[in-house]
Amino acid sequence: MNASIQVESPFFLGVNYWASHAGTAMWSDWRPEQVETDLARLAGAGVEILRVFPLWPDFQPIHTLYTGRGKLHGHRFGEERLPDSPAGQAGVSEVMMERFKDFTAIAERHGLKLIVGLLTGWMSGRLFVPPALEGKPILTDPDAIRWQVRFVRYFISEMKHSTTIVAWDLGNECNEMGEVASREEAWLWTSSIGNAIKAADSSRPLISGMHSLLPAGKWTMQDQGELTDILTTHPYPFWTPYMDFDPLDTIRPTIHATAESLFYGQIGGKPCFAEEMGTMGPMVCSEETAAAFARTSMLSQWAHGLDGLLWWCANDQTKLQHAPYDWVACEGELGLLTEEGRVKPALQEMGKLKKAIEALPMPKLPSRITEAVCIINTSQDHWAAALGSFMLAKQAGFDLEYQFEDQPLKQADLYMLPSLSGVQGIPKQRWEELLRRVADGATLYMSTDDGYTLDFAELTGLTVVNRQRRAEAAELKLAASAGDAEMAIPVSFKLTFRNDRAEVLAEEEDGNPVLTKASYGKGTVYFLSVPVELAIAQSKETSYRTEDNPFWKLYEAVSADVRSSSRVVTANTPNWGVTEHPIDEHTRVAVIINYSPLTCVKQLILAEGWKVEACWYGQAPSLSNAEGSDAQNIWMSSVPANDGLIVLLYK
């Protein structure tokens, strides 16, 4: 089995689909002529994949009958006995199965592929379950799990011969269908359903379909990665913590799907993509802003090696009178198409970008350069630390990948422990392995809020003299040699240091060191006594107002050595992000993305001996003739608002 979604496009574009006339009632109010119209419109606009949902109580409409004192007597379809057929024994409606087969035929006529969300019990704020299972703990009740297994087994046996279906999905955000008491219960449910799906069809990848995963807790990306083939994020800035702190067309929201999908995939150990994304309609932004958001986010996901995206959702649903549409106002205007069939600017922009990617000389890029491994620790705010690290690295001009503290240590030139929290530190076995890597020549960067580490003085060249809770943010000044900037960063504690042998790169007004550099064996250790990652992630209006919050200069200082040896392109523009993709030692592709809503003309400084060989997308840079530019390889580049530049570099 290939653990990827098999489509022709180098970056797939899809939507989550409910019929425009009915929403979740599309199977009970089946109108194939309207579905035909919907799918023709979507295919014509560039969509190639639909994620579709056999609504659970429609497809498995079983009722429970009881005798005296509530004693279970059996299951029926209403008053009808379950037939002796395989469908009947699985509690599945043959009428609904025929409708789904008709649907796949319509999709096939329009060249659309399908991801099937098998257990659709949670949808748009409403729980849908078969009448026989109402009131039961769906994820832990043995009878509920038995009927779920029967359903997915039968459904797949009927549909696995369809070439239109490219993947099975556990269902829509199944971790919202009920409570689990422990990580073990979440693992057991996923394993039960996942094994049933794979036993019925091992030829297609199994998609997790979950959202709100973390490295520690009940639903983790590690467990989902163990039990499924492809992980998913549902990265809406509206719903995800910290993501609506800045305008929707700035760096934080537009890089969100990229950062979260890499976070899930790299810690979970499986490919990951944004399975649902969107802006949440006209109460959040205009159609033009939504289009800018969609273009920037899509370009970013492609540049970072993700395989595709699915928007939520296909059609507006303002005229529906049934739940959840009559109780959740925000569900009505999330479509890429209006009910009348008008294609909104977001889909127009994504369709245009999809064509541009397909027309590139190399539409599937080589892997991008990553200089750093970011290690997330147990006690911290995992998402804030991961997000803050990713944004700061991007603004400083380098790339990172993630791992959790208990996972085997990846190879890297730079190891990062961002915003360490709690007294546990890093597991000792992993910590000692990390120190050996540093002693052999790697660089280690640590920042802290209230975190502990072993061997602190030996590592940093600092001795902690005193510790107290802070009443105010830390005011610090970065030395001229490290960027010459002033900033205020919230932090829980003040650590007062005696400097034994560290080089001070930033200090407080009283001279207390804040950012330091020290040798350790053949390697280097940078220590930052404030949690800059939490500061940029948890504070409002921090990431796009880079002049007021020059936090990225701290990352620029600690990454200077690794960037000088790995990077060809330096942008010096914190709202631009650069990925570099080596083809061979003389050739690489650079993707420069403007994550801001302003068109910018800026300098790109290329390493000695490199030049822009060709421009594949955007306006070609020109070699600068500015005063003093003969000493540097400077190219002037104009990148439109929320757009990008793709160039081929040659040495």
N, C-alpha and C positions, 0 to 999 in steps of 0.2 A: 504494500500500500504506500502511495506517495502522500506524505503528510503535508500536503499543500492543496489549495483549491485549484483545480485544473481548468484554466481558461486560456484563451489565446492572447489576451492583452497582457503586456508587461506590468501593468498596474490596473487592477480591476476597479470599476466604478459600479456601485450597486445601491439599491434602496430596500428598505423594509416595506413590505407591501400588504395592504388591506384594500379591498375593492373600493372605489370612490363612492359608490352608491350606498355602502352598507357598513364599512369598517369591520368590526369584529363579528357582525352578523352576516358576513358574505357567504358563509356556507349554508346557513339556514334560509337566507334570502338569495339563492343562487341565480345570477343573471349572467350567463356566459357572454352575451353580446356586449355588456358593459365591461366585463373583464377583458374582452378582445380589444375594445377601444383603449382601455387603460394601458395595456401592454404594448400596443402599437405606438402610443405616444411616448412611453418611456424608452422603448428601443430606439425610436427615431431621435431622441435627445441624447443618446450615447450610453444609456444604462445597459449593462450586460448581465447583471446578477440580481435576482430577487431573493430576499429572505422571506419565507412564507410560513404561515402558522395554521396547522389544522387544529382549530379551537377544541380543546379537550372534551368538554361536555357535549359538543356536537358530534364528535367522532366516537366517543365512548359513552353513550347516553344511558348508563345503567342506573337502575333504582334498586334499593334494598327493601325487601318485605320482611315484616316482623310479625310474630305471634304474641301471645300474652306475655305481659311483664317485659316487653322489649326484647324478646328472644329472636335472634336472627333466623330467618327461614329460607333466605336465598335471594338471588338477584334476577331482575327481569328488565325488559325494555318497557317501562310503564307497566301495563297489565299483560303484555305478551311475554311468554317464556322465551328465554334465550335459545335461538336455533341450535341444532346439533352441528352446524357448519363451523369451520375454523373461525370465521368472523364472529359467529355467535358465541363461541367458547371464549373468545377474547373480549367480548362485550363491545364489539365495534360495529358501527352502522355501515352496512354495505352501500346504502344510498350515498353517504358522505364519501366513501372511498371512490365511488364512480365519479363523483363531482371533482375529487382531487385528481383523478386520472384525466378528466376533461381539462382541468386547469393545466396540467403538464403538457397536454397536447397544444393548448393555446400558446403557452410559453415557447414551446419548440418551434411553432410556426414563426415566431418573431425573433428567434435566435437567442432567447434568454435562458440562462442557467439558473438553477434553484438551489438554495440552502434551505433545508426543511427543519424548522424549530419544532421538534416532535412533541414535547410536553408543554403545550401552551396553556398553562394554568394561571399565569400572572400576565396581565396586559394592561398597560396604560392606567394603572391605579386601581384595577379591579381584579379580584380573584375569581377565576372560572374553574370549577371542578364538576365532575359528574355528580348527579344527585345522590348516588349511593355513598359518596365519599365526603359530602358536605359536613363540616364540623370536625373532621378528623385531622390530626396532625400529619399533613400530607407527606412530609419528608421522613417521618419516623414510624408511622403506623404500618405494621406488617401487611394488613389487608390493602391499604392504599398502594404500597410498593408492589404488591403482587399484581394488582390491576394495571399499574404503570408498566411493569415488565411485559405483561400480556399485550398491552396496547402497542408498545414500540416493536415488539417481535412481529406481531401480525402486520402492522402498517408497513414495516420494511420488507417483509416477505412479499407483499403485494406490489411495492413500488421500486424495489432495488434493480429491476431490469430497465428502468427509465434512464436513458442517456442524458436527460435534461437535468437530473439531480446530480450535483457535484459534491455535496457534503451533507452529513447529518449533524444537527445541532441538538444538544440535550433538551433545549427548550428556551423559552424567553425568561432570562433572569430567574431561574428556578430557585435560587437562594432566597427569593422573595415569596415563595409559595408557603412558607411556614418557618417555624423556629426549630433550631437544633440546639441541643444542650452542650455540645462539645464538637471539637474538630473531628473526633472519631466518628460521630454520627454523620457529619457532612461528608466525610470520606466514604462511609458505608453506603449512603444514598447514591453518590456519584458512581461508585464502583458497581453497584447493583444495576443501575440504568445503563451505564457505559458498557458493561460486559454484555448485557442483553442486546444492545445495538450492534456491538462488534461481532457477537455470535451470529446475528442475523445477516450482517454484511460487513466483511472486513476489507472490502475493496475501496471504500471511500473514507476520507478523514472524518473523525469525530470532533466537532467543535464544542467548546465548553459552554458558550452562551451566557456566562456569568458576568456580573459586574461587582464593583466594590470589594475586590480581593486585596489582601495584604500579606506580607511575609509571615505574620504571626496572627493568630486568632482562630475563628471557627472555619472560615472559608479562605483558604490560602492559594496563592498562585502555584506554590510547590505541589500541593495535592492535586489541583486541577491539571497541572502539567504532567504529573505521574499518570493520571487516569484518562486524559483526553489527548488528542493530537494537535489541536490548535487552540490557543487561548484568545480571549476577546476582551476589549475594553468598550465601555459605553461612555466616552469622554465628552459629556455635555458641560461646558463652562457654567451653565445655569445651576447644575446640581452638584458638581464636584467641589469639595472644599478648596477654598482659596482662589478658585479660578475666575470668579466674577469680580475680583478686586480691581481690575483694570479694564479699560474699554475693549470691546470684543475684537477689534481689528488691530490690537497691539500684540506684543510678543508673547505674553503669558497665555492668553486664550488660543492664539493661533499655533503655538507649539505644544499645546496641551495633549492632543491626540498622539503626537509623536513621542513625547516624553513618557506618557503613561503606558503606551503600548510597548515601548522598549523596556520599561520597568517591569511590567508583567512578564514579558517574554523572556527576558534575560534571567530573572530570578526563577521563573517557572520552568525554564529549559525547553520551551517549545515556541514555534512561530506564533505571533500575535498580531491582530489587526483591530482597527476600530470598526466594530460591528454595528454600532449605532452612534451617530453623531449628528449635531445640528445646533441651531441657535435658539430654539424654543420660541420662534415666531415674532410677530410684529410688536409685541409689548416689550421686546428685548432690543430689537434693532430694525432698521429699514431693510428692504430687500437688497439695496446696493451694499450696505454694510455686510449683510449675510453673504453676498457674493464675494466680497473681498476676503472675509473670513474663510470661506470654503476654498478659494483659490490658494491662499497662503498655506492653510493646513494641509491640503492635498499635495502641494508641491513639497512641503516639508516631510510628509510621510513617505513620499516616493524617494526623496533624496537620502533618507535614513534607512532605506532598505526594506520598508514594509511592503506588503504585497497588494494592498488595495484598501478600500473603505466602503462602508454602507451608510447612507444617510437615513435619518428618521424624519419623515417617512415619504412615501410616494405621493400621496394626495392629501389636500386639505379635507377636513371632515366637519364643516360648520353646520351642516343641515341635519345631522343625526340626532335622534331624540332618545336613544337608549343609553344606558350606562355602559362605559364610564363617560361618554361624551356629554351627557346632560349634567354631570357633576364635576367634571374637570375641564375648566374653560381653556386651559393652555393646550389641550390636546387637539383643538379644532383647526389651527392654522400652521401646522408644522410641515406641510407637504412641499415637495418640489414642483408639483403641479397644482393649480387651482381646480376646483370641481368642474369648471368649464373647460379645462384642458390647457390653460395658458402655462407655458414653461417659465418658471421664475428665473431671475438672473443667476441664482446660485447654481442651478443645474446647467444653465447656459455656459457659465464659466468653467465648471468642472468638465463638461463635455468638450469644451474647446481645449482645455489643458490636457485631457486624455488623448486627443488627437495629436497635440504637439509632442507629447511623450512618445507616442507610437511612431512619429516621424523622425525621431532622433536617430543619428547613426548608431547609438548604443542605448536603446530604450531601457534595458535592464543594466543598471550600473554595477561595476565591481564594488566590493565591500568598501565602506568608508574607513578612513584612518581613525582609530580611537587610541588616545594616549593614556587614558586613565581608567582604573577600576574603582568604582564608588561602592564602598562596603556599608550596607545598612545594618544598624545594630538593633537589638531586641527592644530596648527601653524607650526608644525615641518615637516621635511623630513620623512614621515611615514615609508617608506621602509628602509631607512638607520638606523633609530632608532630601528626598529623591528629586522633587520638583525644583527646589532651590539650587541644588547642585547642578542639575541639568541646565537651567537658565543661566547661571553664572558662568559655567564652562562655555556655553554657546556665546555669551557676550564677550568672554575673554579670548575666544578664538581656538578652542580645542573641543574634543569630543570624549565622552566617557561611556562606559557600560557598567551595569549593576551586578552585584551579587549580595546575598545575605551572609551574615557573619559566620554561620555554621557550614557554609558550602566550601568545596575545595577552592583554593586560592587561584584565581586566574593570573595569567602572565600580564604584566604591565610595566611601563616605565614609571608611572605615577600611581600610587595607591592613596585613596582619599577616605578618611573617616569623618564625615560631615556631622557637625552638631551633636557630638556624643552626649548621651543622656543616661542618667542612672548610675548605680554603684556596681553593676555587674561587669562593665567593660566588655571586651571581646573574649569569646571562649579561649582559654589559655593555649590549647593546642594550635588554634589558628593564629593567635597573637604571636606565639613564638616563631611560627612559620613566616609570618609577615616580617618580623624583625630580622630573620635570616635573609630575606629578600632585600631588605634595606641595607643590611651590612654588606651584601654582595654588590650594591651599586644602585638600587632603586631609590626613588624619592617617596617619602611619606608625608602627607598633609593631614593634620588633625585640627578640627575646631571643636569647641565644647560649649555647652550650656551649663550643665551641672554634672558632666560625665567624669568617670574615673578610668584611669589606665594604670597598668603596672609600669615600672621602669621609667617614670616620668622624667626625673632629673637627668638620668643617664641619656635619655633620648633627646631632650630639648635643650639641655644646658641651662635650665632654669630651676630654681628652688622656690617652692611655694612658702612664703613667709606668713601669709595670713589669708583669711577668707571671710567674706561677709555678703549678705544679701544687698543688692543694689536698690536704691530708691529711684534712680534715673538711668536712662540709656548710657552706654559707654560712648564718650566723645573721643575719637581717635584721629590721629593725623598720620598719613602714610608718608614715609620719607621720600625725598625728591628722586632718589635712585630707584624707588619702587613704584612711582606713579604720582607722587605729590598731590594727594587728595585728602579732604577732611570728610568725616561721616559720623553719624550717630547710629549706634546699633543696640537694640534692646538685648539685655542679657540678665539672667537671674542673679548671678553672683559676681563679685569682684574678687579676683585672685591677685594678691600682691606678691610680686616676684623679686627675688635676688637673682641678678644675671651673672651666672658663673662663666659662661663661654659662648653665649648665643649672639648672633648678629641681629640687631633690632631693626625691623623694617617698618614698624608702626608702633606708636606709643600714645598714651593718654597725656592730658595736659600736665599731670604731675610727674611725667617721665616713666610711669609704669609701663613695661613692655606689653604689647597686644599681639603683634605678629612678629615672630622670630624665625631664624634660620640657624640650624646647627648641623654639624657633621655627625654621622653615626657609621662607623666602619668606612666603607667606600661610598656610602649613600648619604642622603640629605634628609633632614626632618624639618618641616615647617610646622609651627604651632600657632594657632589663632585662638585667643582666649574668649572670643565672642562667637555666638552661633549665627554667622552671617547667612547661612542657608535658610534657617528659620525666619530670619529677619526679612529676607526678600520674599519668602513664600507666604508668611502669615500676616504680613503688613499690607495695607492698601496703598495703591498707586506707587509701588516701589519699582517694578520691573521695567516699565516703559519710560519713566522719568529718570533717565540714567544720569543726567547732570546733577540732579538733586540727590540722587542715591547712587553714587559711584561704587557700589559694593563690588562690582565686577573687577575693579582694579586690584582687589585682594587676590582674586583668582588669576589675574594676569601676572601678578608678581610671583605666585608660587608655581606657575606653569611655564615661566619664561624659558628655562633650560630645555624642557621636553618639547616645547613648541619649536624652538630654534632648530632642533634636529629632525623634526617630523614634518613640518609644514612648509609648503611653497607659498601660500597666500596669507598675507596679513591684511585685515580690513581696518582695524582700529576704529570700528564703528559698532558700538554695542547693540544696536537694533538690527544689525545685519548678522546673519549666521552663515558660516561657510562649512561645507563638507568637501573633503578631498578623496578621490577615488583612483588609486594608482592602477594603471593598465600594465605598465612595466616601469623599469627604473628611469626611463626617459620621458614617459608620457603619463599624464593623469588628467582626470576630469574634475573640475571644480564647480560646485553649485553654490551660488551666492543668493541668499533669500533675504529680501527686505521685509522684516517682520513688523513694519510700522506703516501707518496710513499716510505717510508723506513720501513723495518722490525725492530721492536723494542722489546727488552727484558727489561721489567720494573717491578717495584714493585706494587702490589695491596695490600693495607692495609685494612684489614677487621676489623669491629667493634668487641669488646670483646665478646667472646662466639660463634662467627660465624665461619663457615668453608666451604670450597668448597666440596659439597657433590657429585657432578657429573659434568662432562664436556660434553655438548651437541653438541658443534661445536668448532672446532679449537683444539689447543694443550693444554692439561690439565695443569693448574698452579701447582706449587709444593711449599710446605711450605719451607720458607727460613731458612737456618741455619747460615746466616751471623751473624757476631759479633753484639751483642746487640739486635738481633731479638727476643730473648726470652721474651723481654719486650713488643713486639708488635706482632700482628697477621699478619705477612708479607708473601705474596705468590708471587713467581717470575713467571712472565707470558711473553710468547713470542707471539706476534701478528704479522702476516705477513703484508706486505705493503698493504694498501687499502683493509683490510679484518677485520675479527672480531673474537670474542671469546664469547661463550654463556655458562654460568655456572649456576648450581643450587646451591644456598646457603642455609645452614641449621644452626639453632641455637638450 
